[in-house]
């Protein structure tokens, strides 16, 4: 009888190992598949991070889009700015007071040595709307 019991025990162990091997084989295949998928996703994330880094560097070199649109909608010509000052009958210092800038800035803008910033362009656009009397009144209040 011990022989029969040993054979039964060994047969049960063999079948159990066979079943376990079948189960682990599918798990190993799935694990390998997941590992390769994870590696592919890591490569994709690294590529996307490089693209984002490149784009953020390019964006930091350019001015903000809001500034571009504001500057694009408001035009500036040095000759037009000089004629505006003459039309209003103001000195460079008086026009500088209206625009809250220095007289030297007004001189540089008129001579074409520099250009006003976007927020200064907005102030110039407001002064353009004024007449001679309104400009004098506003200057008197300042």
Secondary structure, 3 states (H helix, E strand, C coil): CHHHHHHHHHHHHHHHHHHHHHHHHHHHHHHHHHHHHHHHHHHHHHHHHHHHHHHHHHHHHCCCHHHHHHHHHCCCCHHHHHHHHHHHCCCHHHHHHHHCCCHHHHHHHHHCCCCCCHHHHHHHHHHHCCCHHHHHHHHHHC
